[in-house]
């Protein structure tokens, strides 16, 4: 009887049933289209307060029972989104005319049911967090839906104005998907649902999602305001990131432990006195031999046989001082270069400083653009070499405190375990790189350290 009375009221009004449903996709909800009369009216009447209360808000619209307009081209909508999302957080902003007046937006910690609330949420994020949005890809995933893959990094704006900015200036990063559902009758977006890679429970309100946000906001891992290799976070899991690094130039040298090990190895190779032992000693030398081309940072070369030669957190003060002298003027032209971050060290026994990046503001930026180490001042010390690093896709795990040998090795193993859990393959799991971002005077509670592992193929959709 209730259903009959409701239908009678709708049919007797100057507004058709389809118009009511069109204007209230959240109330009369079909997950696929937001345009059909769906669900149980009795279950929704508390939410809407009765159709009589809604009647004054109704406006004439296209009949949703009609076939989709010929102008509704999902491929064209996808291209529109690719372009429109470039303006998500700039002065131009998104095209609000592409959205219904009633739009259902949800992410794990936010929900809005109107276009006004949706736009207000964007404005708030822009004012409070200075967000940077990167669209990786977009796909048609249903006859009326498009799903995008993205990264959003947000620096908490108020923190930069505080005296503690050098120690607490957090960046909040999320990666995930957005599903846009279109009303086929109008061609406008009526739903926008976000998921995050860093959590399991996606439904609003997600305590897991809120804690993930809060942990990032209160993070004390300080990053100095120095030039650093640029990268895009392709995926942020709950305990690691997958990054796409841009190319950069490094100055590199051999760490003490690696140098000592190589000298000992050479002595052993020349001390073969028994013919019957020759074969055994040659095998030992081959297993301990250094990589043919030691690399730095995320481009670190593996040791022979894929096994680490040294712990990247081992003795490195002499190597550090050698590189510091080079960038502070111990070179053929006496040129002084800006300090950069981080300091990389790896299992091949190499330590490196970044001396130029593709986006560097220093005078050496042209060298990075030309991929030509010869454009930099030649080092006076034969222990220092210059090399172009191509970048690549790397998994990174951040940790604070003192980067001791034991703790760094433990963090590298935790990263391997996380990648195995998520079925991501490393190029060489025993080869890893340590990145240290802070000077020795930084309190351990505020330091930022990372272990990095090179990944093989990585698909942002996997």
C-alpha positions as CSV (number, residue, x, y, z in Angstrom):
1,X,0.0,0.0,0.0
2,X,2.8,2.4,0.8
3,X,4.5,1.8,-2.5
4,X,1.2,2.4,-4.3
5,X,0.6,5.6,-2.5
6,X,4.1,6.8,-3.3
7,X,3.7,6.0,-7.0
8,X,0.3,7.7,-7.0
9,X,1.8,10.9,-5.6
10,X,4.7,10.9,-8.0
11,X,2.4,10.3,-11.0
12,X,0.0,13.0,-9.9
13,X,2.7,15.6,-9.5
14,X,4.1,17.6,-12.4
15,X,7.3,15.7,-12.0
16,X,7.9,12.2,-13.3
17,X,9.3,9.3,-11.3
18,X,12.4,9.4,-13.3
19,X,13.0,13.1,-12.4
20,X,12.8,12.3,-8.7
21,X,15.3,9.5,-9.1
22,X,17.6,11.6,-11.3
23,X,17.9,14.3,-8.7
24,X,18.4,12.0,-5.7
25,X,20.8,9.2,-6.8
26,X,22.0,8.8,-3.2
27,X,18.5,8.2,-1.9
28,X,17.2,6.0,-4.8
29,X,20.5,4.2,-5.4
30,X,21.7,1.8,-8.0
31,X,25.4,1.1,-7.8
32,X,25.8,0.9,-11.5
33,X,24.1,4.0,-12.9
34,X,22.5,6.2,-10.2
35,X,19.6,6.7,-12.6
36,X,17.1,3.9,-11.9
37,X,14.3,3.5,-9.4
38,X,16.0,1.0,-7.1
39,X,16.0,-0.2,-3.6
40,X,13.2,-0.4,-1.0
41,X,11.2,2.8,-0.5
42,X,10.4,1.9,3.1
43,X,14.1,1.6,3.8
44,X,14.8,5.1,2.5
45,X,11.9,7.1,3.9
46,X,13.7,8.0,7.1
47,X,16.5,9.5,5.1
48,X,14.4,11.6,2.8
49,X,11.7,12.5,5.3
50,X,9.0,11.5,2.8
51,X,8.6,12.5,-0.9
52,X,6.4,15.4,0.1
53,X,9.4,17.1,1.8
54,X,11.5,16.6,-1.3
55,X,8.9,17.9,-3.8
56,X,9.8,21.6,-3.6
57,X,13.4,20.8,-4.7
58,X,12.6,19.0,-7.9
59,X,13.4,20.5,-11.3
60,X,12.5,19.2,-14.7
61,X,15.2,17.0,-16.2
62,X,15.6,14.6,-19.1
63,X,13.7,11.3,-18.7
64,X,16.1,8.7,-17.4
65,X,14.0,5.9,-19.0
66,X,15.2,7.1,-22.5
67,X,18.1,5.6,-24.3
68,X,21.5,7.3,-23.6
69,X,22.1,10.3,-25.7
70,X,24.3,9.9,-28.8
71,X,26.6,12.5,-27.3
72,X,27.5,10.2,-24.4
73,X,30.9,8.8,-25.4
74,X,32.7,7.2,-22.5
75,X,36.0,7.4,-24.4
76,X,35.5,11.1,-24.8
77,X,34.6,11.4,-21.1
78,X,37.9,9.7,-20.2
79,X,39.9,12.2,-22.3
80,X,37.9,15.0,-20.7
81,X,38.9,13.7,-17.2
82,X,42.6,13.4,-18.2
83,X,42.6,17.1,-19.1
84,X,40.2,18.3,-16.3
85,X,42.1,16.6,-13.5
86,X,45.2,18.6,-14.4
87,X,43.4,21.6,-12.8
88,X,42.1,19.8,-9.7
89,X,44.1,22.0,-7.4
90,X,45.1,25.0,-9.5
91,X,43.4,28.4,-9.9
92,X,41.3,27.2,-12.8
93,X,39.8,24.3,-11.0
94,X,37.7,21.4,-12.3
95,X,34.8,21.9,-14.6
96,X,31.8,21.8,-12.2
97,X,29.4,21.6,-15.1
98,X,30.5,18.0,-15.6
99,X,29.0,16.9,-12.3
100,X,25.4,16.5,-11.2
101,X,24.0,18.8,-8.5
102,X,23.7,15.8,-6.3
103,X,27.0,13.8,-6.5
104,X,27.9,11.0,-4.2
105,X,31.6,11.4,-3.2
106,X,33.3,9.0,-0.8
107,X,36.8,8.1,0.3
108,X,37.8,6.2,3.4
109,X,37.5,9.3,5.7
110,X,35.3,11.8,3.8
111,X,31.8,11.8,2.4
112,X,29.7,14.4,0.5
113,X,26.4,14.1,-1.2
114,X,26.2,17.4,-3.0
115,X,28.3,19.2,-5.6
116,X,28.7,22.1,-3.2
117,X,30.2,19.9,-0.6
118,X,32.4,18.2,-3.1
119,X,33.9,21.5,-4.3
120,X,34.3,22.7,-0.7
121,X,36.4,19.6,0.1
122,X,38.7,20.4,-2.8
123,X,39.0,24.0,-1.7
124,X,39.8,22.9,1.9
125,X,42.6,20.5,0.8
126,X,44.1,23.2,-1.4
127,X,44.1,25.8,1.4
128,X,45.4,23.5,4.2
129,X,47.7,21.0,2.5
130,X,49.1,22.5,-0.8
131,X,48.3,19.2,-2.6
132,X,50.1,17.9,-5.7
133,X,48.0,15.5,-7.9
134,X,49.5,13.1,-10.5
135,X,47.3,11.1,-12.8
136,X,49.0,7.9,-13.9
137,X,46.3,6.3,-16.0
138,X,42.6,6.0,-16.7
139,X,40.5,3.1,-18.0
140,X,36.9,2.5,-18.9
141,X,35.9,-0.2,-16.3
142,X,32.1,-0.4,-16.9
143,X,29.6,0.9,-19.5
144,X,29.0,4.0,-17.4
145,X,32.3,4.1,-15.3
146,X,35.9,5.3,-15.6
147,X,38.6,4.4,-13.1
148,X,41.8,6.4,-12.6
149,X,45.1,5.6,-11.0
150,X,46.7,8.5,-9.2
151,X,49.1,9.9,-6.6
152,X,48.4,12.8,-4.3
153,X,51.0,14.3,-2.0
154,X,50.1,17.1,0.4
155,X,52.4,19.2,2.5
156,X,50.7,20.5,5.6
157,X,50.8,24.3,5.0
158,X,50.7,25.6,8.6
159,X,53.7,23.6,9.6
160,X,56.0,25.6,7.2
161,X,55.3,28.8,9.1
162,X,56.1,27.4,12.6
163,X,59.6,27.6,14.2
164,X,59.7,23.8,14.2
165,X,59.5,23.7,10.4
166,X,63.1,22.3,10.2
167,X,62.0,19.3,12.4
168,X,58.3,18.9,11.6
169,X,57.1,19.7,8.1
170,X,55.1,16.6,7.1
171,X,54.0,15.5,3.7
172,X,51.0,13.2,3.5
173,X,50.9,10.9,0.5
174,X,48.2,8.7,-0.8
175,X,48.0,6.5,-4.0
176,X,44.9,4.7,-5.1
177,X,42.0,4.7,-7.5
178,X,39.0,6.9,-8.3
179,X,35.9,5.5,-9.9
180,X,33.7,8.0,-11.7
181,X,30.1,6.9,-12.5
182,X,28.2,8.8,-15.2
183,X,24.5,9.3,-15.6
184,X,24.0,8.0,-19.2
185,X,21.0,10.4,-19.7
186,X,22.9,13.6,-18.9
187,X,26.5,12.5,-19.4
188,X,27.4,14.0,-16.0
189,X,29.3,12.4,-13.1
190,X,26.9,11.3,-10.3
191,X,29.4,9.3,-8.2
192,X,33.1,9.5,-7.3
193,X,34.5,6.7,-5.1
194,X,38.1,6.7,-3.9
195,X,40.2,3.8,-2.6
196,X,43.7,4.0,-1.0
197,X,46.5,1.5,-1.5
198,X,47.7,1.9,2.1
199,X,44.7,0.4,3.8
200,X,42.3,-2.6,3.6
201,X,39.1,-1.2,4.9
202,X,37.9,1.3,2.3
203,X,34.3,2.0,3.4
204,X,33.6,5.3,5.0
205,X,34.2,5.9,7.9
206,X,37.5,3.9,8.0
207,X,39.4,4.0,11.4
208,X,42.3,2.4,9.6
209,X,42.3,5.2,7.0
210,X,42.1,7.9,9.6
211,X,45.1,6.4,11.6
212,X,47.1,6.2,8.3
213,X,46.4,9.9,7.7
214,X,47.3,10.8,11.3
215,X,50.5,8.8,11.3
216,X,51.7,10.8,8.3
217,X,50.6,14.1,9.7
218,X,52.6,13.5,13.0
219,X,55.6,12.0,11.3
220,X,58.9,13.5,12.6
221,X,61.1,12.2,9.7
222,X,62.7,15.6,8.7
223,X,63.9,16.1,5.1
224,X,66.4,19.0,4.8
225,X,65.5,21.8,2.3
226,X,68.3,20.7,-0.1
227,X,68.3,19.6,-3.7
228,X,67.4,15.9,-4.0
229,X,66.7,13.4,-6.8
230,X,63.1,13.8,-8.0
231,X,60.7,10.9,-7.9
232,X,57.0,10.2,-8.2
233,X,55.4,7.7,-5.8
234,X,53.6,5.2,-7.9
235,X,52.3,3.2,-5.0
236,X,52.2,3.9,-1.3
237,X,51.6,0.8,0.8
238,X,51.2,0.9,4.5
239,X,54.9,0.2,5.1
240,X,56.8,1.1,1.9
241,X,56.6,3.2,-1.3
242,X,57.2,2.3,-5.0
243,X,59.0,5.3,-6.6
244,X,59.9,6.2,-10.2
245,X,63.1,8.2,-10.0
246,X,64.2,10.8,-12.5
247,X,67.9,10.7,-13.8
248,X,70.6,12.5,-11.9
249,X,74.4,12.8,-11.7
250,X,76.5,11.5,-8.8
251,X,80.1,11.8,-7.5
252,X,81.1,8.5,-6.0
253,X,83.9,6.8,-4.2
254,X,84.7,3.5,-2.4
255,X,83.9,3.0,1.2
256,X,86.6,1.9,3.7
257,X,85.4,-1.6,4.3
258,X,85.0,-2.3,0.6
259,X,88.5,-0.9,-0.2
260,X,90.1,-3.0,2.5
261,X,88.3,-6.1,1.4
262,X,89.4,-5.6,-2.2
263,X,93.1,-5.1,-1.2
264,X,92.9,-8.3,0.8
265,X,91.3,-10.1,-2.1
266,X,94.1,-9.0,-4.5
267,X,96.8,-10.3,-2.1
268,X,95.1,-13.6,-1.8
269,X,94.9,-14.0,-5.6
270,X,98.7,-13.5,-5.8
271,X,99.5,-16.0,-3.0
272,X,98.7,-19.2,-4.8
273,X,101.6,-21.6,-3.8
274,X,100.0,-25.0,-4.1
275,X,98.7,-26.1,-7.5
276,X,96.1,-28.4,-5.9
277,X,94.7,-25.3,-4.1
278,X,94.6,-23.0,-7.1
279,X,91.1,-24.0,-8.3
280,X,89.6,-23.5,-4.8
281,X,91.3,-20.0,-4.4
282,X,90.2,-18.9,-7.8
283,X,86.6,-19.7,-6.9
284,X,86.9,-17.8,-3.6
285,X,88.4,-14.8,-5.4
286,X,85.5,-14.8,-7.9
287,X,82.9,-14.9,-5.2
288,X,84.5,-12.0,-3.4
289,X,85.3,-9.9,-6.5
290,X,83.8,-6.4,-6.6
291,X,81.1,-5.4,-9.1
292,X,82.6,-4.4,-12.5
293,X,81.0,-0.9,-12.3
294,X,80.1,0.2,-8.9
295,X,77.0,2.3,-8.8
296,X,75.4,4.8,-6.5
297,X,72.1,5.6,-5.0
298,X,69.2,3.8,-6.5
299,X,71.4,2.7,-9.4
300,X,73.7,0.7,-7.2
301,X,75.5,-2.2,-8.9
302,X,75.3,-5.7,-7.4
303,X,78.2,-7.6,-6.1
304,X,79.4,-10.6,-8.0
305,X,77.0,-13.5,-7.6
306,X,74.3,-11.2,-6.3
307,X,75.6,-11.2,-2.7
308,X,76.4,-8.1,-0.7
309,X,80.1,-7.3,-0.2
310,X,79.6,-4.7,2.6
311,X,76.9,-3.4,4.8
312,X,75.9,0.1,3.4
313,X,75.8,1.4,7.0
314,X,79.4,0.4,7.6
315,X,82.5,2.5,8.0
316,X,82.2,5.4,5.6
317,X,83.6,8.6,7.2
318,X,86.7,8.6,4.9
319,X,84.5,8.2,1.8
320,X,82.2,11.0,3.0
321,X,85.1,13.4,3.6
322,X,86.5,12.6,0.2
323,X,83.2,13.4,-1.5
324,X,82.7,16.5,0.6
325,X,86.1,17.9,-0.4
326,X,85.2,17.4,-4.1
327,X,82.0,19.4,-3.9
328,X,83.5,22.1,-1.7
329,X,86.3,22.9,-4.2
330,X,88.8,20.0,-4.4
331,X,88.3,19.8,-8.2
332,X,90.1,21.1,-11.3
333,X,88.3,24.5,-11.4
334,X,88.0,25.0,-7.6
335,X,84.2,25.3,-8.0
336,X,82.1,24.9,-4.9
337,X,78.8,23.1,-5.3
338,X,75.7,23.1,-3.2
339,X,75.2,20.3,-0.7
340,X,72.5,17.8,-1.6
341,X,70.6,15.0,0.1
342,X,70.6,12.1,0.6
343,X,73.9,10.4,0.9
344,X,73.7,7.0,-0.8
345,X,75.7,3.9,0.1
346,X,75.2,0.4,-1.2
347,X,76.2,-3.2,-1.0
348,X,78.8,-2.8,-3.6
349,X,80.8,-0.7,-1.2
350,X,80.1,2.6,-2.9
351,X,79.2,5.9,-1.4
352,X,77.8,8.7,-3.5
353,X,76.6,12.4,-3.4
354,X,74.0,13.7,-5.8
355,X,75.7,16.6,-7.7
356,X,73.1,17.5,-10.2
357,X,69.5,16.6,-11.1
358,X,67.3,17.3,-14.1
359,X,65.5,19.9,-12.0
360,X,68.5,21.3,-10.2
361,X,68.5,25.0,-9.6
362,X,72.3,25.0,-9.3
363,X,74.8,26.0,-12.0
364,X,75.4,22.4,-12.7
365,X,71.9,21.7,-13.8
366,X,72.9,21.9,-17.4
367,X,75.2,18.9,-16.9
368,X,72.3,16.8,-15.8
369,X,70.2,17.9,-18.7
370,X,73.0,16.9,-21.1
371,X,73.7,13.6,-19.3
372,X,77.3,14.5,-19.5
373,X,79.5,14.0,-16.3
374,X,82.3,15.8,-18.2
375,X,80.3,19.0,-17.8
376,X,81.1,19.0,-14.1
377,X,84.5,20.0,-12.7
378,X,86.9,17.0,-12.9
379,X,87.9,15.8,-9.4
380,X,91.4,16.2,-8.2
381,X,91.3,12.9,-6.3
382,X,91.5,9.7,-8.4
383,X,89.3,8.1,-5.8
384,X,86.3,10.2,-7.0
385,X,84.4,9.4,-10.2
386,X,81.4,11.1,-11.8
387,X,78.5,9.1,-13.2
388,X,75.1,9.6,-14.8
389,X,72.3,7.6,-13.0
390,X,69.2,6.7,-15.1
391,X,66.8,6.4,-12.2
392,X,64.3,3.6,-12.4
393,X,61.6,2.0,-10.2
394,X,62.6,1.4,-6.6
395,X,60.9,0.3,-3.5
396,X,61.7,2.4,-0.4
397,X,61.1,1.9,3.3
398,X,61.5,4.9,5.6
399,X,62.8,4.6,9.2
400,X,64.1,7.0,11.8
401,X,66.8,6.9,14.5
402,X,70.4,5.9,14.0
403,X,71.1,4.0,10.8
404,X,73.3,1.4,12.4
405,X,74.5,-1.7,10.5
406,X,72.1,-4.0,12.4
407,X,69.1,-1.7,12.1
408,X,69.7,-1.0,8.4
409,X,69.9,-4.7,7.7
410,X,66.7,-5.3,9.6
411,X,64.9,-2.6,7.7
412,X,66.1,-4.1,4.4
413,X,64.7,-7.5,5.4
414,X,61.4,-6.0,6.4
415,X,61.2,-4.3,3.0
416,X,61.9,-7.7,1.3
417,X,59.1,-9.3,3.3
418,X,56.6,-6.6,2.4
419,X,57.4,-6.9,-1.3
420,X,57.0,-10.7,-1.1
421,X,53.7,-10.2,0.7
422,X,52.4,-8.0,-2.1
423,X,54.0,-10.2,-4.8
424,X,56.4,-7.6,-6.1
425,X,59.7,-8.9,-7.5
426,X,63.1,-7.3,-6.8
427,X,65.7,-7.1,-9.5
428,X,68.2,-8.6,-7.0
429,X,66.9,-9.0,-3.4
430,X,70.3,-9.2,-1.8
431,X,71.4,-5.9,-3.3
432,X,70.2,-2.8,-1.4
433,X,70.9,0.8,-0.9
434,X,70.9,3.0,2.2
435,X,69.9,6.7,1.9
436,X,70.7,9.0,4.8
437,X,69.1,12.5,4.6
438,X,70.3,14.4,7.7
439,X,73.5,15.7,9.0
440,X,75.0,14.1,12.2
441,X,73.8,17.0,14.4
442,X,70.1,16.1,13.8
443,X,68.5,14.4,16.8
444,X,67.8,10.7,16.1
445,X,64.1,11.2,16.7
446,X,64.0,13.5,13.7
447,X,66.2,11.7,11.2
448,X,65.0,10.3,7.9
449,X,66.7,7.1,6.6
450,X,65.6,4.8,3.8
451,X,66.5,1.4,2.5
452,X,65.8,0.9,-1.2
453,X,65.5,-2.2,-3.5
454,X,65.4,-2.2,-7.2
455,X,62.2,-3.6,-8.7
456,X,61.8,-5.4,-12.0
457,X,58.7,-4.7,-14.0
458,X,56.0,-2.7,-12.1
459,X,52.4,-2.1,-13.2
460,X,50.5,0.6,-11.4
461,X,47.3,-1.4,-11.8
462,X,48.6,-4.6,-10.2
